Amino acid sequence: LCCQCGVPIPPNPANMCVGCLRAQVDITEGIPKQGTVHFCKQCERYLQPPGTWIQCALESRELLALCLKKIKASLSKVRLIDAGFIWTEPHSKRLKLKLTVQKEVINGAVLQQVFVVEYIVQSQMCEDCHRIEAKDFWKAVVQVRQKTVHKKTFYYLEQLILKHRLHQNTLRIKEIHDGLDFYYSSKQHAQKMVDFLQCTVPSRSKSSQRLISHDIHSNVYNYKSTFSVEIVPICKDNVVCLSPKLAQSLGNISQICVCIRVTSTIHLIDPRTLQIAEIDGNTYWRHPFNSLFHPKQLEEFIIMDINRVHEKKKGAGAGARSNKHTLAEAWVRKTSELDTDHQYFCCTHLGHILNPGDLVMGFDLANCNLNDEFANKMNPQHIPDVVLIKKSYDRSKRQRRRNWKLKELERDREASDTDDERQYQDFLEDLEEDETIRKNVNIYRNADIPVESDTDDDGAPRISLAEMLEDLHISEDATGGEGAEMLT
């Protein structure tokens, strides 16, 4: 019989029934039944004392651990068996925890009890959000500029930044007409970005800092740093005119060259000899040169006749030649002058893809005013009449069957116009045509566009499925999804 109320019970060390034992002993005594949790509305993070803010989903294991740490000292006297959330309305500012604890009581009897701890979620702005609201959210900015009309280099740079995940530490990316601004919370992150840019594209950089505040007692200075990175103003498919001294140092290459790509160096090719050269950033800034034409000045020509040149005698001290291109001599006519008999003769490096009747984009040097210090001093006989740049394909058809896509950086954009869209399409076409650039870019398969057969292929370059990545979508929370079963 129970020694308190006389009810028959199975024998136990305390000789009491469960009701009388609970009336005499409360094992949850000393454990707080209410508490507070601080939550930042702006960045949706919870405060983990003393000063860490962590991201937690509702009813996640991280949030459970955070709440249990609040009462960890009180739980040291009992044994925690189980812990879990009781569902509450997400907007109620309340979190309820259901805890099961055990403790040894009178004469070795073990008592188990279930109780609820309620937490009130209080709003408190974290330091990072405070600084953003005070417009003091950045400590360093990297200003990337390129003084060109075309944004090809920036589109390429954007893909490299995404691939190497260098955008993760940025507080904000702002797009302006001449380039991009990257804002950072520390000078080290900005310096890392500058180092990456100097390894990736030919550029030069300058840095400065401005004093914001100074504590004379502890000798602490608060600076804002600015890094200015200027990318060389040369893009792919530009026609350039080198200085005589630079052309001679590059293996007696012709002064009039075509830029075939821009990576960490500028890759040039001489369309008359297939001689190639690479110019890094330091060499460029010592011997600067400009592009002779804007991309908008490209004109459409039609190939009337073409002859491939298999052997061309090398000049004295000539450098390396390209194996990917074929030298050819072509007679071309402007598509705008088809009603006349006016033809142009030119040498081209595109002999491997051009045939009579093909359309090709190029620059007309014979009927233009060249405003360039090196070109004006050249012998007119050494300046070609026409420089062919790339074969022309039906753009709408290429867009329609493009079954791949690229990711983009989240940034504050200016009002975009149709010219930006045209330049982006140019960049996508460059990716299809140049395998070397493609290796540095993550290309994702676009499942919305079906894979077409090659029966209607017009010869336009395409990216194979083997070079595409499957885009990964993670919909569930990494901790097992919201509302998953939680145990300590």
C-alpha positions as CSV (number, residue, x, y, z in Angstrom):
1,L,0.0,0.0,0.0
2,C,1.1,3.6,-0.7
3,C,2.5,5.1,2.5
4,Q,0.6,8.3,1.9
5,C,-2.8,7.5,0.5
6,G,-3.1,3.7,1.0
7,V,-3.7,2.8,-2.7
8,P,-2.4,-0.6,-3.7
9,I,0.7,-0.2,-5.9
10,P,3.5,-2.4,-7.4
11,P,6.4,-2.3,-4.9
12,N,9.0,0.5,-5.5
13,P,11.9,1.9,-3.4
14,A,9.9,5.0,-2.3
15,N,6.7,3.0,-1.3
16,M,4.6,5.7,-2.8
17,C,2.2,5.9,-5.8
18,V,3.2,8.2,-8.8
19,G,0.6,10.9,-7.8
20,C,1.9,11.2,-4.2
21,L,5.5,11.1,-5.4
22,R,4.9,14.0,-7.9
23,A,3.0,15.9,-5.2
24,Q,6.1,15.7,-2.9
25,V,8.9,16.0,-5.4
26,D,9.0,18.3,-8.5
27,I,12.1,17.4,-10.5
28,T,11.6,20.4,-12.9
29,E,12.1,22.8,-10.0
30,G,14.7,25.4,-10.8
31,I,14.4,25.0,-14.6
32,P,12.9,28.2,-16.1
33,K,9.6,27.7,-17.9
34,Q,10.0,31.0,-19.8
35,G,12.8,32.7,-21.7
36,T,13.6,35.1,-24.5
37,V,15.3,34.7,-27.9
38,H,16.6,37.8,-29.8
39,F,15.8,37.9,-33.6
40,C,17.0,40.4,-36.2
41,K,14.1,41.1,-38.7
42,Q,16.4,42.5,-41.4
43,C,18.7,39.5,-41.9
44,E,16.5,37.0,-40.2
45,R,19.2,35.7,-37.8
46,Y,19.0,34.7,-34.1
47,L,21.4,35.9,-31.4
48,Q,23.6,33.2,-29.9
49,P,25.1,34.9,-26.8
50,P,27.4,36.7,-26.3
51,G,27.7,38.2,-29.8
52,T,27.2,35.6,-32.6
53,W,24.2,35.9,-35.0
54,I,23.3,32.6,-36.7
55,Q,20.8,31.7,-39.4
56,C,18.1,29.2,-38.2
57,A,14.9,28.0,-39.9
58,L,11.8,27.6,-37.8
59,E,11.7,24.2,-35.9
60,S,15.3,23.4,-37.1
61,R,17.9,21.6,-35.1
62,E,20.1,24.7,-34.9
63,L,17.2,26.7,-33.3
64,L,16.6,23.8,-30.9
65,A,20.2,23.8,-29.8
66,L,20.1,27.6,-29.4
67,C,17.0,27.4,-27.1
68,L,18.5,24.5,-25.1
69,K,21.7,26.5,-24.5
70,K,19.6,29.1,-22.7
71,I,18.7,26.6,-20.0
72,K,21.8,24.4,-20.1
73,A,22.9,25.3,-16.6
74,S,19.5,24.4,-15.1
75,L,19.4,21.0,-17.0
76,S,22.6,19.9,-15.4
77,K,20.7,18.5,-12.3
78,V,18.4,16.3,-14.4
79,R,18.8,13.9,-17.3
80,L,17.4,15.2,-20.6
81,I,15.6,12.3,-22.5
82,D,13.8,14.1,-25.3
83,A,13.3,17.6,-26.8
84,G,11.2,18.9,-29.6
85,F,9.1,21.8,-30.7
86,I,5.3,22.2,-30.2
87,W,3.8,23.9,-33.3
88,T,3.1,27.6,-32.9
89,E,1.9,30.1,-35.4
90,P,5.0,31.5,-37.3
91,H,3.9,35.1,-36.6
92,S,3.1,34.6,-32.9
93,K,6.6,35.5,-31.7
94,R,6.5,32.4,-29.5
95,L,8.6,29.2,-29.5
96,K,7.4,26.3,-27.4
97,L,9.7,23.4,-26.4
98,K,8.5,20.1,-25.0
99,L,11.2,18.5,-22.8
100,T,11.3,15.1,-21.2
101,V,13.6,14.8,-18.2
102,Q,14.5,12.1,-15.6
103,K,15.8,12.3,-12.1
104,E,16.5,10.0,-9.2
105,V,14.4,10.8,-6.2
106,I,13.6,9.2,-2.8
107,N,15.5,5.9,-2.1
108,G,16.7,5.5,-5.8
109,A,13.3,5.8,-7.5
110,V,13.7,7.4,-11.0
111,L,10.9,9.8,-11.9
112,Q,10.3,11.0,-15.5
113,Q,8.4,14.2,-16.2
114,V,7.3,16.1,-19.4
115,F,7.1,19.9,-19.3
116,V,6.9,22.9,-21.7
117,V,9.3,25.8,-21.9
118,E,8.0,28.9,-23.7
119,Y,10.3,31.4,-25.4
120,I,9.3,34.9,-26.4
121,V,11.0,36.1,-29.7
122,Q,12.2,39.7,-29.2
123,S,13.3,41.9,-32.1
124,Q,16.8,43.3,-31.9
125,M,18.8,44.7,-34.9
126,C,22.2,43.1,-35.3
127,E,25.4,45.2,-35.8
128,D,25.7,44.5,-39.5
129,C,22.1,45.7,-40.2
130,H,22.7,48.7,-37.9
131,R,25.6,49.7,-40.2
132,I,23.6,49.2,-43.3
133,E,20.8,51.4,-42.0
134,A,23.4,54.0,-41.0
135,K,24.8,53.9,-44.6
136,D,28.1,52.8,-43.2
137,F,27.9,49.2,-44.3
138,W,31.2,49.0,-46.3
139,K,34.8,49.2,-45.3
140,A,36.3,48.7,-48.8
141,V,35.2,49.1,-52.4
142,V,36.7,47.7,-55.5
143,Q,35.9,49.8,-58.6
144,V,36.4,47.9,-61.8
145,R,36.5,50.0,-64.9
146,Q,37.1,49.4,-68.7
147,K,36.9,52.3,-71.1
148,T,35.3,50.5,-74.0
149,V,31.9,50.6,-75.7
150,H,31.5,46.8,-75.4
151,K,31.0,44.9,-72.2
152,K,32.3,41.5,-73.4
153,T,35.1,41.5,-70.9
154,F,32.7,42.1,-68.0
155,Y,30.4,39.3,-69.0
156,Y,33.4,37.0,-69.1
157,L,34.6,38.3,-65.7
158,E,31.2,37.8,-64.2
159,Q,31.3,34.1,-65.1
160,L,34.7,33.7,-63.6
161,I,33.6,35.3,-60.4
162,L,30.6,33.0,-60.2
163,K,32.7,29.9,-60.9
164,H,35.3,30.7,-58.2
165,R,32.6,32.0,-55.7
166,L,34.3,35.3,-55.2
167,H,30.9,37.1,-54.9
168,Q,30.1,35.4,-51.5
169,N,31.8,38.1,-49.4
170,T,30.4,41.1,-51.2
171,L,27.8,43.2,-49.4
172,R,26.6,44.8,-52.6
173,I,27.5,44.9,-56.3
174,K,26.5,48.0,-58.2
175,E,26.6,48.3,-62.0
176,I,27.5,51.6,-63.6
177,H,28.0,52.6,-67.2
178,D,31.8,52.0,-67.2
179,G,32.0,49.0,-65.0
180,L,31.1,47.5,-61.6
181,D,31.6,48.4,-58.0
182,F,32.1,45.6,-55.4
183,Y,31.5,46.6,-51.7
184,Y,33.1,44.6,-48.9
185,S,33.0,44.6,-45.1
186,S,36.8,44.2,-44.7
187,K,39.8,45.3,-46.6
188,Q,41.2,41.7,-46.8
189,H,38.2,40.6,-48.9
190,A,38.7,43.5,-51.2
191,Q,42.4,42.8,-51.6
192,K,41.6,39.2,-52.5
193,M,39.3,40.4,-55.2
194,V,41.9,42.7,-56.6
195,D,44.5,39.9,-56.7
196,F,42.0,37.7,-58.5
197,L,41.3,40.4,-61.1
198,Q,45.0,40.9,-61.8
199,C,45.5,37.2,-62.4
200,T,42.4,36.9,-64.6
201,V,42.4,40.0,-66.9
202,P,45.2,42.3,-68.0
203,S,44.8,45.3,-65.7
204,R,46.4,47.8,-63.3
205,S,45.3,48.9,-59.9
206,K,45.6,51.8,-57.4
207,S,44.5,52.0,-53.8
208,S,43.6,54.8,-51.4
209,Q,42.1,55.2,-48.0
210,R,40.1,57.8,-46.2
211,L,40.0,58.3,-42.4
212,I,36.5,58.0,-41.0
213,S,37.1,58.2,-37.3
214,H,39.9,58.0,-34.8
215,D,39.9,57.1,-31.1
216,I,42.8,59.1,-29.5
217,H,42.6,57.1,-26.2
218,S,43.0,53.6,-27.7
219,N,44.8,54.7,-30.9
220,V,42.2,53.0,-33.1
221,Y,41.7,54.2,-36.6
222,N,38.7,53.6,-38.8
223,Y,39.5,53.8,-42.6
224,K,37.5,53.2,-45.7
225,S,39.6,51.8,-48.5
226,T,39.1,52.2,-52.3
227,F,40.7,50.0,-54.9
228,S,40.6,51.2,-58.5
229,V,41.2,48.4,-61.1
230,E,41.4,49.5,-64.8
231,I,41.1,46.7,-67.4
232,V,42.9,47.2,-70.7
233,P,40.4,48.8,-73.2
234,I,40.7,46.0,-75.7
235,C,38.0,43.4,-76.4
236,K,37.7,40.3,-78.5
237,D,37.3,41.0,-82.3
238,N,38.9,44.5,-82.0
239,V,41.3,45.6,-84.7
240,V,44.3,47.3,-83.1
241,C,47.3,49.2,-84.4
242,L,50.5,48.5,-82.4
243,S,53.4,50.9,-82.0
244,P,56.4,50.0,-84.3
245,K,58.6,49.3,-81.3
246,L,56.0,46.9,-79.7
247,A,55.4,45.1,-83.1
248,Q,59.1,44.6,-83.5
249,S,59.5,43.1,-80.0
250,L,56.7,40.7,-80.7
251,G,58.6,38.9,-83.5
252,N,58.2,41.6,-86.2
253,I,54.4,41.1,-86.3
254,S,52.3,43.4,-88.5
255,Q,51.2,46.6,-86.8
256,I,47.5,46.0,-87.8
257,C,46.3,43.0,-85.8
258,V,43.1,41.3,-84.7
259,C,42.4,40.5,-81.0
260,I,41.1,36.9,-81.0
261,R,40.5,36.7,-77.2
262,V,41.2,38.4,-73.9
263,T,42.1,36.1,-71.0
264,S,44.9,37.0,-68.5
265,T,46.7,38.3,-71.6
266,I,45.6,39.9,-74.9
267,H,45.9,37.4,-77.8
268,L,46.6,39.0,-81.1
269,I,46.8,37.4,-84.6
270,D,48.2,39.0,-87.8
271,P,45.5,38.2,-90.5
272,R,48.2,38.4,-93.3
273,T,50.7,35.9,-91.9
274,L,48.8,34.0,-89.1
275,Q,51.5,35.1,-86.7
276,I,50.3,35.2,-83.1
277,A,51.4,37.2,-80.0
278,E,50.4,37.6,-76.4
279,I,50.5,40.9,-74.5
280,D,50.2,41.0,-70.7
281,G,49.0,43.9,-68.7
282,N,52.5,45.3,-67.8
283,T,53.6,45.3,-71.5
284,Y,50.3,47.0,-72.5
285,W,50.6,49.9,-70.0
286,R,54.2,50.4,-71.1
287,H,53.2,50.5,-74.8
288,P,49.5,51.4,-74.9
289,F,47.4,51.1,-78.1
290,N,43.7,51.6,-78.9
291,S,41.1,49.8,-80.9
292,L,40.6,51.3,-84.3
293,F,36.9,50.6,-84.6
294,H,33.8,50.1,-82.4
295,P,31.8,46.8,-82.7
296,K,28.9,48.9,-84.2
297,Q,31.1,49.8,-87.2
298,L,31.2,46.1,-88.3
299,E,30.0,45.8,-91.9
300,E,28.7,42.7,-93.7
301,F,30.7,41.4,-96.7
302,I,30.0,38.5,-99.0
303,I,32.8,36.2,-100.2
304,M,33.1,36.3,-103.9
305,D,36.2,34.1,-104.3
306,I,38.6,32.6,-101.8
307,N,42.0,30.8,-102.2
308,R,43.7,29.1,-99.3
309,V,47.4,29.8,-98.9
310,H,49.2,26.6,-97.8
311,E,52.8,27.9,-97.5
312,K,53.8,31.4,-96.6
313,K,57.5,32.3,-96.2
314,K,58.4,33.5,-92.7
315,G,60.0,36.9,-92.3
316,A,63.2,37.5,-90.4
317,G,62.8,37.0,-86.6
318,A,59.1,36.0,-87.0
319,G,57.3,34.6,-84.1
320,A,54.9,31.6,-83.7
321,R,52.0,31.0,-86.0
322,S,48.5,29.8,-85.2
323,N,47.7,26.2,-86.0
324,K,43.9,26.7,-85.5
325,H,43.5,29.1,-88.3
326,T,44.1,28.9,-92.1
327,L,45.5,31.6,-94.2
328,A,43.5,32.6,-97.2
329,E,43.3,35.3,-99.9
330,A,39.7,36.5,-100.6
331,W,37.8,38.8,-102.9
332,V,34.9,40.3,-101.0
333,R,32.1,42.7,-101.7
334,K,29.9,44.7,-99.3
335,T,26.3,43.5,-99.1
336,S,25.3,47.2,-99.2
337,E,27.1,47.6,-102.6
338,L,25.9,44.5,-104.4
339,D,24.5,46.7,-107.2
340,T,28.1,47.9,-108.0
341,D,31.2,46.0,-109.3
342,H,33.4,47.3,-106.5
343,Q,35.3,44.4,-104.9
344,Y,38.0,44.4,-102.2
345,F,41.0,42.1,-101.9
346,C,42.2,41.0,-98.5
347,C,44.1,38.3,-96.6
348,T,42.2,36.6,-93.8
349,H,42.9,34.1,-91.0
350,L,39.4,32.6,-91.4
351,G,40.2,30.4,-94.4
352,H,39.2,27.2,-92.4
353,I,35.5,28.3,-92.2
354,L,34.9,30.6,-95.2
355,N,33.6,29.5,-98.6
356,P,32.4,31.5,-101.6
357,G,29.0,32.9,-101.0
358,D,29.4,33.1,-97.2
359,L,28.5,36.2,-95.3
360,V,31.3,37.6,-93.0
361,M,31.6,40.6,-90.7
362,G,34.6,42.9,-91.1
363,F,35.9,46.4,-91.0
364,D,36.5,48.6,-94.1
365,L,39.8,50.4,-93.7
366,A,39.9,51.7,-97.3
367,N,36.9,54.1,-96.8
368,C,37.4,55.3,-93.3
369,N,39.1,58.0,-91.4
370,L,41.6,56.4,-89.0
371,N,42.2,58.6,-86.0
372,D,45.1,56.8,-84.5
373,E,48.6,58.0,-83.8
374,F,50.4,54.8,-85.0
375,A,48.1,54.1,-88.0
376,N,48.5,57.7,-89.3
377,K,52.3,57.3,-89.5
378,M,52.1,53.9,-91.3
379,N,52.9,53.4,-94.9
380,P,49.4,53.3,-96.7
381,Q,50.6,50.3,-98.7
382,H,50.9,48.3,-95.4
383,I,47.3,49.0,-94.3
384,P,44.9,46.4,-95.6
385,D,41.7,47.5,-97.4
386,V,39.5,45.1,-95.4
387,V,40.0,43.1,-92.2
388,L,37.6,40.2,-91.8
389,I,36.6,39.4,-88.2
390,K,34.1,36.5,-88.0
391,K,31.7,34.5,-90.1
392,S,28.1,35.7,-90.0
393,Y,25.2,33.3,-89.0
394,D,21.5,33.7,-88.6
395,R,21.3,35.1,-85.0
396,S,17.6,34.4,-84.4
397,K,18.0,30.7,-85.3
398,R,21.0,30.5,-83.0
399,Q,19.1,32.0,-80.1
400,R,16.1,29.7,-80.7
401,R,18.0,26.5,-80.4
402,R,20.5,27.5,-77.7
403,N,19.8,24.8,-75.1
404,W,22.1,26.2,-72.4
405,K,22.2,29.1,-70.1
406,L,24.6,31.0,-67.8
407,K,24.1,32.3,-64.2
408,E,24.3,36.0,-63.4
409,L,25.5,38.0,-60.4
410,E,22.8,39.7,-58.3
411,R,23.6,43.4,-58.7
412,D,22.0,46.9,-58.7
413,R,21.5,47.5,-62.3
414,E,21.1,50.7,-64.3
415,A,18.3,50.9,-66.8
416,S,19.3,48.3,-69.4
417,D,18.7,49.0,-73.0
418,T,18.5,46.9,-76.2
419,D,22.3,47.5,-76.8
420,D,23.1,45.6,-73.6
421,E,21.0,42.7,-74.8
422,R,22.8,42.7,-78.2
423,Q,26.2,42.7,-76.4
424,Y,25.2,39.8,-74.2
425,Q,24.1,37.8,-77.3
426,D,27.6,38.6,-78.8
427,F,29.2,37.2,-75.7
428,L,27.1,34.0,-75.9
429,E,28.1,33.6,-79.5
430,D,31.8,34.1,-78.6
431,L,31.4,31.2,-76.1
432,E,30.0,29.0,-78.8
433,E,32.8,29.8,-81.2
434,D,35.8,29.8,-78.8
435,E,36.5,26.6,-76.9
436,T,39.4,28.1,-74.9
437,I,37.2,30.7,-73.2
438,R,34.5,28.1,-72.7
439,K,36.7,26.0,-70.4
440,N,36.7,28.8,-67.8
441,V,32.9,29.2,-67.7
442,N,30.2,27.1,-66.0
443,I,27.6,26.4,-68.7
444,Y,24.3,24.9,-67.5
445,R,21.8,22.9,-69.4
446,N,18.5,24.6,-70.2
447,A,15.9,21.9,-69.8
448,D,13.1,24.1,-71.2
449,I,14.6,23.9,-74.8
450,P,14.6,20.4,-76.3
451,V,17.7,19.0,-78.0
452,E,17.4,19.4,-81.8
453,S,18.8,17.0,-84.3
454,D,21.6,18.3,-86.5
455,T,19.7,17.7,-89.8
456,D,19.0,21.5,-90.2
457,D,22.4,22.5,-89.1
458,D,23.7,25.5,-91.0
459,G,27.3,25.1,-89.7
460,A,27.0,27.5,-86.8
461,P,29.2,26.5,-83.9
462,R,27.3,24.8,-81.0
463,I,28.1,23.7,-77.4
464,S,28.0,19.9,-76.9
465,L,25.9,18.4,-74.1
466,A,29.1,17.0,-72.6
467,E,30.3,20.5,-71.8
468,M,27.1,21.4,-69.9
469,L,26.4,21.1,-66.2
470,E,23.1,20.1,-64.7
471,D,21.6,23.0,-62.7
472,L,21.2,21.9,-59.0
473,H,18.1,22.9,-57.1
474,I,18.0,22.2,-53.3
475,S,14.4,22.8,-52.1
476,E,14.6,21.2,-48.7
477,D,16.4,22.6,-45.7
478,A,19.8,21.0,-45.3
479,T,19.0,19.9,-41.7
480,G,16.3,17.5,-42.9
481,G,13.5,20.0,-43.9
482,E,11.3,22.1,-41.7
483,G,9.3,20.2,-39.2
484,A,11.6,17.1,-39.4
485,E,11.7,14.9,-36.3
486,M,14.3,16.4,-33.8
487,L,16.2,14.5,-31.1
488,T,19.2,15.7,-29.1
